[in-house]
Amino acid sequence: MLKNVSRLASATRVPVARAMARAAAPAVVRALSTSAPALAGAKPAASEVTSILEDRILGAANKVDLQETGRVLSVGDGIARVYGLKNVQAEEMVEFSSGVQGMALNLEADNVGIVIFGNDRLIKEGDTVKRTGNIVDVPVGEALLGRVVDALGNPIDGKGPIKTTLRSRAMVKAPGIIPRQSVHEPMQTGIKSIDSMLPIGRGQRELIIGDRQTGKTSVNLDSILNKTRWTDGNDETVKLYCVYVAIGQKRSTVAQFVQTLEENDALKYSIVVAATASEAAPLQYLAPYSGCAMGEFFPDGQVFLEAELFFKGIRPAINVGISVSRVGSAAQTKAMKQVAGSLKLFLAQYREVAAFAQFGSDLDASTQFLLNRGARLTEMLKQPQYTPLSVEDQVTIIFAGVNGFLDKVPTARIVEFEQKFIPFVRSNHGDILETIRTQGKIDEATEKKLREITGDFVKAFV
């Protein structure tokens, strides 16, 4: 009996489930049929479509990186010929696949000549080259003072990165004559023969010519060391900043130069750009342009060094007859003009007479006088390295020479005389030096006192 009941229950469950499914199906169909017209009739707003399209476009643009690339045709001697950079600009920085950088220099119809700022052995024929879009530039600003950088402005002194955001193109045209101001303010080098006879003014170009090992770097170094007296103060109008570019020198020579600046507290107002002999030739080519760009951030003649004078012991070996100053006395203080006005002409006459005096023994009194004084003045202008003199010190010793006080001093003791005379005046007659420095001229009272001081010292010295 129980078995029959269970069979009946199982038999009745199947038809009931089927009946419930049939009843539920029309309801689902009706629900779908009633909601379908509502979805078909709905339209998105125009603002929504615009927003969706903008997102799609911006997303696609961020993922695309278009670069103009080329292929290396040939490479050698620091020059690479590249095909494919049709839109590259002159002096634009490019980058090779090896990471070496270069500058586009020759833009020809079918290829581009690129100078390589690095080892050309890392570049092979067929390597890819890509544009950077940047013209070659270097960092500028006061942050470079006291630093040693390469031709591209990268620090090489181990003092960390240069904290400046200012940059300037390296190869820019120098300002013309019209924008320049007249040169009228002196730039004291501390070297007697230059400041007295070949004055250099601020804003002037001055070329130093000479054979190797004749003292060109020494003249530059002494001039830089002499700027300490102006840069220690807070007056920006009198400060002088120095940029020294070492091209083709040995690294040891540059390191020694920098060490000398540090020892004399002169590196703080100097920038050293080093393109040493081990650097690539294009970097040596770029170095002077980089140095000029760094110097022009802070708002010109020749000095000729003669090897014969150098080997005679006349140092600095400046040939005052050949050397010129285009601005002349316009870049001198009045005190220096007063004492050194005739010095250059007198020395030129002395050298002319000395050249002929060696061939004859009979000399008249005027010629003998010229030879004697000229020899003493030449000896007076000798100056040891790293000993630049202030203007007032130069004026006192040149005053003694041109006014005949040194005529009684033996030629061999002129250097000794100067080494004792200048400290004597500093310690005992500092008011005279202060008057010359502040007034910038020698009045009658100052001249009279100078004659008394110099005459008394010569008598005691001889």
C-alpha positions in Angstrom: 0.0 0.0 0.0 2.8 2.4 0.9 4.6 1.5 -2.3 1.6 2.4 -4.4 1.4 5.8 -2.6 5.0 6.6 -3.4 4.6 5.7 -7.0 1.6 7.9 -7.2 3.4 10.9 -5.6 6.3 10.6 -8.0 4.0 10.3 -11.0 2.1 13.4 -10.0 5.3 15.6 -9.4 6.4 15.5 -13.1 3.1 16.7 -14.7 2.9 19.5 -12.0 6.4 20.7 -12.8 5.7 20.7 -16.5 2.5 22.6 -16.0 4.3 25.3 -13.8 6.9 25.7 -16.6 4.3 26.2 -19.2 2.5 28.8 -17.1 5.8 30.7 -16.4 7.1 30.8 -20.0 4.4 33.2 -21.4 5.1 35.6 -18.5 8.8 35.7 -19.4 8.1 36.2 -23.1 5.6 39.0 -22.3 8.2 40.7 -20.0 10.9 40.5 -22.7 8.5 41.7 -25.4 7.4 44.7 -23.3 11.0 45.7 -22.4 12.5 45.4 -25.9 10.7 48.4 -27.4 11.9 50.5 -24.5 15.6 49.6 -25.1 15.3 50.1 -28.9 13.8 53.5 -28.5 16.5 54.9 -26.0 19.2 57.2 -27.6 22.4 58.5 -25.8 22.8 62.2 -25.4 25.1 64.1 -27.7 27.4 65.2 -24.8 27.9 61.5 -23.9 28.9 60.6 -27.4 31.4 63.5 -27.5 32.9 62.5 -24.2 33.3 58.9 -25.3 34.9 59.9 -28.6 37.3 62.3 -26.9 38.4 59.6 -24.4 39.0 57.1 -27.3 41.0 59.7 -29.3 43.2 60.8 -26.4 43.8 57.3 -25.3 45.0 56.4 -28.8 47.2 59.5 -29.0 49.0 58.7 -25.8 49.9 55.3 -27.0 51.4 56.4 -30.3 55.1 57.5 -30.3 56.1 58.8 -33.7 59.8 59.3 -34.2 61.8 60.3 -37.2 64.7 57.8 -37.5 67.5 57.3 -39.9 70.2 54.7 -40.7 74.0 55.1 -40.5 75.6 54.9 -44.0 79.2 55.3 -42.9 81.1 56.3 -39.8 84.7 57.3 -39.1 86.9 60.0 -37.6 84.1 61.2 -35.4 81.7 61.8 -38.4 78.7 59.8 -39.3 76.7 59.9 -42.6 73.1 59.2 -42.0 70.2 58.6 -44.4 66.5 59.2 -43.5 66.5 62.3 -41.3 64.7 64.5 -43.8 63.4 67.1 -41.3 66.4 67.3 -39.0 67.5 70.9 -38.1 71.0 72.3 -38.3 72.8 71.9 -34.9 70.1 69.6 -33.6 71.0 66.9 -31.1 70.5 63.3 -32.3 70.9 60.0 -30.5 72.3 56.8 -31.9 71.0 53.4 -30.9 74.1 52.8 -28.7 73.2 55.9 -26.6 75.9 58.1 -28.1 74.8 61.6 -28.9 75.8 63.7 -31.9 75.0 67.0 -33.6 73.6 67.4 -37.2 76.1 69.7 -38.9 75.9 69.1 -42.7 72.4 69.0 -44.2 72.7 67.6 -47.7 70.2 66.4 -50.3 70.5 62.7 -49.7 72.2 62.4 -46.3 73.1 64.2 -43.1 76.6 64.7 -41.7 76.6 64.3 -37.9 79.5 65.0 -35.6 79.7 62.4 -32.8 80.0 63.5 -29.2 81.6 60.3 -28.0 83.4 57.2 -29.1 82.6 56.5 -32.8 83.6 52.8 -32.3 80.3 52.2 -30.6 78.5 53.1 -33.8 78.2 50.7 -36.7 76.9 50.9 -40.3 73.2 50.3 -40.3 72.5 51.5 -36.7 69.4 53.6 -36.2 69.5 57.3 -35.4 66.7 59.3 -34.0 66.0 63.0 -33.6 65.6 64.7 -30.3 64.1 67.9 -31.5 66.5 70.0 -29.4 69.1 72.3 -30.7 72.5 71.8 -28.9 72.4 73.9 -25.7 74.3 74.1 -22.4 73.3 75.0 -18.8 74.0 78.6 -17.8 73.6 80.6 -14.6 75.3 81.3 -11.3 75.0 77.6 -10.3 77.9 76.8 -12.7 80.3 79.0 -10.7 82.9 76.9 -8.9 82.2 73.9 -11.2 84.2 71.9 -13.8 82.1 70.8 -16.8 82.6 69.2 -20.2 81.7 70.7 -23.5 78.1 69.8 -23.2 77.8 71.3 -19.7 77.8 68.0 -17.8 79.6 68.1 -14.4 82.9 66.2 -14.3 84.1 67.4 -10.9 82.2 64.8 -8.7 80.2 67.5 -6.9 76.8 66.3 -8.0 74.4 67.7 -10.6 74.2 71.4 -11.5 71.1 72.9 -9.9 69.9 75.2 -12.7 67.0 75.2 -15.1 68.4 77.9 -17.3 69.9 76.8 -20.7 71.3 78.6 -23.6 72.1 77.6 -27.2 75.8 76.9 -27.6 76.4 78.2 -31.1 74.7 81.6 -31.2 75.9 84.7 -33.0 77.8 87.2 -30.9 76.2 90.6 -30.3 77.1 93.2 -33.0 78.7 96.6 -32.6 75.4 98.5 -32.1 74.1 96.6 -29.0 77.5 96.8 -27.3 78.4 99.6 -24.9 81.7 101.4 -25.3 84.6 99.9 -23.4 85.6 102.4 -20.7 85.9 100.5 -17.4 89.3 98.8 -16.7 89.7 95.1 -16.1 92.8 94.8 -14.0 94.9 91.7 -14.6 97.5 92.4 -11.9 100.3 92.1 -14.4 102.3 95.3 -14.7 103.2 95.1 -18.3 99.6 94.6 -19.4 97.9 97.1 -17.1 100.4 99.8 -17.8 100.9 99.5 -21.6 98.2 97.2 -22.9 95.1 98.0 -20.8 92.1 95.7 -21.1 88.6 96.9 -20.5 85.5 95.1 -19.4 83.6 93.9 -22.4 86.8 93.8 -24.5 88.1 90.9 -26.5 91.8 90.2 -26.0 93.7 87.5 -27.9 96.8 86.0 -26.3 99.1 84.6 -28.9 102.3 82.6 -28.3 104.1 79.3 -29.0 103.6 76.4 -26.7 105.2 76.7 -23.3 105.5 80.5 -23.4 103.2 81.3 -20.5 99.8 81.8 -22.1 98.1 79.8 -19.3 100.1 81.6 -16.7 98.9 85.0 -17.9 95.3 83.8 -17.8 95.7 82.2 -14.4 97.3 85.3 -12.8 94.5 87.4 -14.3 91.9 85.1 -12.7 93.6 85.2 -9.3 93.6 89.0 -9.4 89.8 89.1 -9.5 89.5 88.0 -5.8 89.7 91.6 -4.6 86.5 92.4 -6.5 84.4 89.3 -6.0 84.7 89.1 -2.2 82.2 91.9 -1.7 78.5 92.1 -2.2 78.5 94.8 -4.9 77.4 92.9 -8.1 78.4 95.9 -10.3 82.1 95.4 -9.7 82.3 91.6 -9.6 84.1 89.8 -12.3 83.4 86.2 -13.3 85.9 84.1 -15.2 85.3 81.2 -17.6 88.3 79.2 -18.6 88.0 76.7 -21.5 90.8 74.0 -21.7 90.9 72.6 -25.2 93.2 69.7 -26.0 95.1 69.8 -22.8 96.1 66.9 -20.6 93.7 66.0 -17.8 96.5 66.3 -15.3 97.2 69.8 -16.5 93.5 70.8 -16.1 93.4 69.2 -12.7 96.5 71.1 -11.6 94.9 74.3 -12.9 91.7 73.7 -11.0 93.7 72.9 -7.8 95.6 76.2 -8.1 92.2 78.0 -8.3 90.9 76.2 -5.3 94.1 76.9 -3.2 93.8 80.6 -4.0 90.0 80.8 -3.3 89.4 81.7 -7.0 87.3 78.8 -8.1 84.2 80.2 -6.4 83.9 82.8 -9.2 85.2 80.7 -12.0 83.8 78.2 -14.5 86.1 75.6 -16.1 85.1 74.0 -19.3 87.3 71.0 -20.1 87.6 69.3 -23.5 90.8 67.4 -22.9 93.0 65.6 -25.4 91.3 62.3 -24.7 87.9 63.8 -25.7 86.4 63.4 -29.1 87.3 66.1 -31.6 83.7 67.4 -32.0 83.6 68.1 -28.3 86.8 70.1 -28.5 85.2 72.0 -31.4 82.1 72.7 -29.3 83.9 73.7 -26.1 84.7 77.4 -26.9 81.1 77.9 -28.0 79.9 76.4 -24.8 82.2 78.6 -22.7 81.0 81.8 -24.5 77.4 80.8 -23.9 78.1 80.4 -20.2 80.0 83.7 -20.0 77.5 85.7 -22.0 74.9 84.9 -19.3 76.8 87.5 -17.0 75.9 91.0 -18.3 88.3 93.1 -27.0 92.9 93.4 -28.9 95.7 90.8 -28.5 98.6 90.0 -26.2 101.6 88.5 -28.1 103.9 86.2 -26.1 107.3 85.8 -27.6 109.3 82.7 -27.1 112.6 84.5 -27.3 111.7 86.8 -24.4 110.5 83.8 -22.4 113.9 82.0 -22.8 115.7 85.3 -21.9 114.0 85.2 -18.5 111.6 88.1 -19.3 108.3 86.7 -17.9 105.5 87.3 -18.7 107.1 87.2 -22.1 104.9 90.0 -23.5 106.2 91.8 -26.7 104.8 95.3 -26.1 105.8 96.3 -29.6 103.6 93.8 -31.4 100.9 93.6 -28.7 98.0 96.1 -29.1 95.0 97.3 -27.2 92.1 98.6 -29.3 90.7 100.7 -26.5 94.0 102.1 -25.2 93.9 104.4 -22.2 90.1 104.4 -22.3 90.3 101.3 -20.1 92.9 102.7 -17.7 92.6 104.7 -14.5 93.9 108.2 -14.6 96.7 107.4 -12.1 98.0 104.6 -14.5 97.8 107.0 -17.5 99.9 109.5 -15.6 102.8 107.2 -14.8 102.7 104.8 -17.8 101.8 107.2 -20.6 105.2 107.1 -22.2 106.3 103.7 -21.0 105.4 101.7 -24.1 107.0 104.2 -26.5 110.2 104.3 -24.4 110.5 100.5 -24.3 109.9 100.4 -28.1 112.8 102.8 -28.6 115.0 100.9 -26.2 114.5 97.6 -28.1 115.3 99.3 -31.4 118.5 100.8 -30.0 119.5 97.6 -28.2 119.3 95.6 -31.5 121.9 97.9 -33.1 124.0 98.6 -30.0 125.4 95.1 -30.0 127.2 95.8 -33.2 129.1 98.9 -32.1 131.0 100.0 -29.0 131.0 103.8 -29.3 127.6 105.1 -28.1 126.6 108.7 -27.4 125.3 109.8 -24.0 121.6 109.8 -25.1 121.8 106.3 -26.4 123.6 105.0 -23.3 121.0 106.7 -21.2 118.2 105.0 -23.2 119.9 101.6 -22.9 120.5 101.9 -19.1 117.0 103.0 -18.2 115.4 100.6 -20.7 117.2 97.7 -19.2 115.9 98.6 -15.7 112.4 99.2 -16.9 112.4 95.8 -18.6 113.6 94.2 -15.4 111.0 96.1 -13.4 108.2 94.6 -15.6 109.2 91.0 -14.7 106.7 89.4 -12.5 106.6 85.9 -10.8 103.7 83.7 -11.4 100.7 83.8 -9.0 101.7 87.3 -7.8 99.2 89.7 -9.3 99.5 93.3 -8.0 96.8 95.9 -7.3 96.6 99.1 -9.3 98.0 101.2 -6.5 101.0 98.9 -6.1 101.7 98.9 -9.8 101.5 102.7 -9.9 104.1 103.2 -7.2 106.7 100.9 -8.7 106.1 102.2 -12.3 106.3 105.7 -10.9 109.8 104.9 -9.5 110.9 103.5 -12.9 109.7 106.2 -15.3 110.9 109.0 -13.1 114.5 107.7 -13.0 114.7 106.5 -9.4 115.8 103.1 -10.5 118.7 104.5 -12.6 120.9 104.2 -9.5 119.8 100.7 -8.7 121.9 97.9 -10.3 119.9 96.0 -12.9 120.5 92.7 -11.1 118.8 94.1 -8.0 115.7 95.6 -9.5 113.5 92.6 -8.6 114.9 92.7 -5.0 114.1 96.4 -4.9 110.5 95.8 -5.9 110.1 93.0 -3.4 111.1 95.3 -0.6 109.7 98.6 -1.8 106.1 97.6 -2.2 105.7 96.1 1.3 107.5 99.2 2.7 105.0 101.5 1.2 102.1 99.3 2.3 103.2 99.2 5.9 104.5 102.8 6.4 102.6 104.9 3.8 99.3 103.1 3.4 97.5 106.5 3.1 99.2 107.1 -0.2 98.0 103.8 -1.6 94.5 104.5 -0.3 94.5 107.9 -2.0 95.5 106.5 -5.3 92.9 103.7 -5.0 90.0 106.0 -4.1 90.7 109.1 -6.2 92.1 107.1 -9.1 94.7 109.9 -9.9 97.9 111.4 -8.6 97.6 115.1 -7.7 100.5 117.4 -6.9 100.5 116.6 -3.2 100.5 112.9 -3.8 103.2 113.1 -6.4 105.4 115.2 -4.1 105.0 112.7 -1.3 105.7 109.8 -3.7 108.9 111.4 -4.8 110.1 111.9 -1.2 109.2 108.3 -0.2 110.8 106.7 -3.3 114.0 108.9 -3.1 114.5 108.1 0.6 114.0 104.4 0.1 116.4 104.3 -2.9 119.1 106.0 -0.9 118.7 103.5 1.9 118.6 100.5 -0.5 121.6 101.4 -2.5 
